[in-house]
């Protein structure tokens, strides 16, 4: 199973603590050695770093652990190749432009026998050979068809994203993270969990490394951060398991009400 990590905040925040534990799952505390990637939103831009080297050994991952890039939305992925060879073009997260914004996507699972319902006149076409990138392109294609004049309200996109996810997940596991830099969507097919860190802050201790941070010393009372992961990253915080079939939307570091 691939590993997903997402972060959504109300103020630009670095993901160094969570990523320090997460990167070990790419070949050290877990067996996924087929590459990894991470996307940071910075204003309207998106910094995308991908590598085919296992995350636990990658010099690029070492940079991320020591370089506090501050972002409102982050998506990271550790890959276990099931469809498509180990190659940069098959490495998550994937990124496309829609309605003048960058959209990023990372998927955990395998979609057996999945074929696109869209024809040759489609706008979004996969570059690599993964079922994940094809599903991402199809998701954007559906949104484009539903909102040909664009849509700036994530709440309006929610039912279409959920309907697409429900259709695609009939082919297999479809756990994914999706962001446009404003909000972060998290869809659970089989396994995904989240927590929200906010005042009063306390200590957090990583599961994959003996490392602890007292967030009361590095935050302000106004800060709020939502962290989403395939499996909890800490052993002394209360993680909420997302129900299979649920699509959550996070904005400003908290789960947003939709529907």
C-alpha positions in Angstrom: 0.0 0.0 0.0 1.3 3.5 -0.9 1.5 6.1 1.8 -0.3 9.4 1.7 0.4 12.6 3.8 -1.5 15.9 3.6 -1.4 19.1 5.5 -3.9 22.0 5.5 -3.3 25.1 7.6 -4.8 28.5 8.4 -1.3 30.2 8.3 1.8 29.1 6.3 3.3 26.2 8.2 6.2 23.8 7.5 5.7 20.1 7.4 9.2 19.2 8.7 8.0 17.3 11.8 5.4 15.1 10.0 7.7 14.5 7.0 10.5 13.5 9.3 8.4 10.5 10.4 6.7 9.9 7.1 9.8 9.6 5.0 11.0 6.6 7.0 8.1 4.7 5.5 9.8 4.8 2.1 12.1 1.9 2.7 13.0 1.9 6.4 10.0 1.4 8.6 7.9 0.1 5.6 8.8 -1.5 2.3 7.7 1.1 -0.2 10.9 1.9 -2.2 9.5 2.9 -5.6 9.8 6.7 -5.3 8.2 9.5 -3.5 7.0 13.1 -4.1 5.7 16.2 -2.3 3.9 19.3 -3.5 3.9 22.6 -1.6 1.6 25.5 -2.4 3.1 28.9 -2.0 0.7 31.6 -3.0 -0.5 30.8 -6.5 2.6 28.8 -7.2 3.2 25.1 -6.4 6.7 23.6 -5.7 6.7 20.0 -6.8 9.5 17.7 -5.8 9.6 14.0 -7.0 12.2 11.4 -6.9 12.5 7.7 -7.9 14.9 7.0 -5.0 13.3 5.5 -1.8 12.3 8.4 0.5 14.3 7.0 3.4 17.5 7.3 1.2 16.7 10.3 -1.0 18.9 13.4 -0.8 15.8 15.4 -1.9 13.9 14.0 1.1 16.8 15.1 3.3 16.4 18.6 1.9 12.7 18.7 2.8 13.4 17.5 6.4 15.9 20.4 6.9 14.3 23.2 4.8 11.2 24.6 6.5 9.1 25.4 3.4 6.0 27.1 4.7 2.7 26.3 2.9 -1.1 26.3 3.5 -1.5 23.0 1.7 0.9 20.1 1.2 0.5 16.7 -0.4 3.1 14.0 -0.2 3.2 10.4 -1.4 5.4 7.3 -1.0 5.0 4.9 -3.9 4.7 1.1 -4.1 4.5 0.5 -7.8 1.6 -1.7 -8.9 0.8 -0.2 -12.3 3.6 1.5 -14.3 7.3 1.1 -13.9 9.4 3.1 -11.5 9.9 6.4 -13.4 9.6 10.1 -12.7 6.5 10.3 -14.9 4.8 7.7 -12.8 5.7 9.4 -9.5 3.0 11.1 -7.4 1.9 13.8 -6.7 0.6 14.7 -10.2 -0.1 18.3 -11.1 -2.3 20.0 -13.7 -3.7 23.5 -14.3 -7.4 24.1 -14.3 -9.2 27.4 -14.1 -6.0 29.3 -13.6 -4.9 27.2 -10.6 -2.6 24.3 -10.0 -4.3 21.1 -8.9 -2.3 18.3 -7.3 -3.3 14.7 -6.6 -1.9 11.6 -4.9 -3.5 8.2 -4.8 -3.1 5.0 -2.7 -4.5 1.8 -4.2 -4.9 -0.1 -7.4 -7.7 0.3 -9.9 -8.1 -3.0 -11.7 -9.4 -2.8 -15.3 -10.1 0.9 -15.0 -10.7 2.6 -18.4 -11.4 6.3 -19.1 -14.9 7.2 -20.1 -13.6 10.2 -22.1 -12.6 10.2 -25.7 -9.8 11.7 -27.7 -11.1 15.3 -27.5 -10.3 15.3 -23.7 -8.2 18.2 -22.3 -6.4 16.1 -19.6 -4.2 13.2 -20.8 -1.8 11.1 -18.7 1.9 11.5 -19.3 2.9 8.3 -17.5 1.4 4.8 -17.3 -0.3 4.7 -13.9 -4.0 4.1 -13.1 -3.6 6.9 -10.6 -2.7 9.6 -13.1 -5.5 8.5 -15.5 -8.0 8.7 -12.6 -6.8 12.2 -11.7 -7.1 13.3 -15.3 -10.6 11.9 -15.5 -11.6 13.6 -12.3 -10.5 17.0 -13.6 -12.2 16.2 -17.0 -15.5 15.6 -15.2 -15.2 18.8 -13.2 -14.4 20.7 -16.5 -17.5 19.2 -18.1 -19.7 20.0 -15.1 -18.4 23.6 -14.8 -17.4 24.7 -18.3 -17.3 28.3 -17.2 -15.2 27.5 -14.1 -16.0 27.2 -10.4 -14.4 29.2 -7.6 -16.4 27.6 -4.8 -15.0 24.3 -3.5 -18.4 23.5 -1.9 -20.0 23.3 -5.3 -17.3 20.9 -6.5 -17.7 18.6 -3.6 -20.7 16.5 -4.9 -19.1 16.0 -8.3 -15.8 14.9 -6.7 -17.6 12.5 -4.4 -19.7 11.1 -7.3 -16.5 10.6 -9.4 -14.7 8.9 -6.5 -17.7 6.6 -5.9 -17.6 5.6 -9.6 -13.9 5.0 -9.8 -13.6 3.1 -6.5 -15.8 0.3 -8.0 -12.5 -0.7 -9.7 -10.5 -1.0 -6.5 -8.9 1.1 -3.7 -9.2 4.8 -4.3 -7.8 6.6 -1.3 -6.6 10.0 -2.5 -5.6 13.6 -1.6 -6.5 16.5 -3.9 -5.8 20.2 -3.6 -6.1 23.4 -5.6 -4.1 25.4 -3.1 -7.2 26.7 -1.4 -8.7 23.6 0.2 -7.6 19.9 0.5 -9.9 17.0 -0.3 -9.3 13.6 1.3 -11.2 10.6 0.1 -11.0 7.4 2.1 -11.8 4.1 0.4 -10.1 1.8 2.9 -7.6 3.6 5.2 -7.0 7.2 6.0 -6.8 9.2 9.3 -6.5 12.8 10.4 -5.9 15.1 13.3 -6.2 18.8 13.9 -3.6 20.6 16.0 -4.8 23.8 17.7 -4.6 25.6 21.0 -3.9 24.5 23.6 -0.9 22.8 21.9 1.1 20.0 23.5 3.9 17.5 22.7 3.8 15.2 19.8 6.0 12.1 19.4 6.6 10.3 16.1 5.9 6.6 15.6 8.6 6.1 13.0 11.5 7.9 14.8 12.2 8.7 18.4 11.6 12.4 18.0 9.3 14.8 19.8 8.2 18.4 19.4 6.4 20.6 21.9 4.1 22.6 19.6 3.3 25.1 22.4 6.8 26.4 21.9 6.7 26.9 18.1 3.1 28.0 17.5 0.8 30.9 18.3 -2.6 30.4 19.9 -4.2 31.3 16.6 -2.5 28.5 14.6 -4.4 25.5 13.4 -3.1 22.6 11.3 -4.9 19.6 9.9 -2.7 16.5 9.1 -4.0 13.6 7.0 -2.1 10.3 6.6 -2.7 6.8 5.5 -1.7 5.7 9.1 -1.1 7.9 12.2 2.3 9.4 12.4 2.4 10.0 16.2 1.7 7.7 19.2 0.5 10.2 21.7 -2.2 12.2 19.8 -5.8 11.4 19.1 -6.2 10.5 15.4 -9.6 10.3 13.8 -10.1 7.3 11.4 -12.0 8.4 8.3 -14.9 6.2 7.4 -14.6 4.3 4.1 -16.5 6.1 1.4 -16.2 9.5 3.0 -14.9 12.6 1.3 -13.6 15.3 3.7 -12.7 18.8 2.8 -10.2 20.8 4.8 -9.9 24.6 4.8 -7.9 26.8 7.2 -6.7 23.9 9.2 -10.0 22.3 10.0 -12.6 20.0 8.4 -15.1 22.2 6.5 -18.8 21.6 6.5 -20.2 20.7 3.1 -23.5 19.5 1.7 
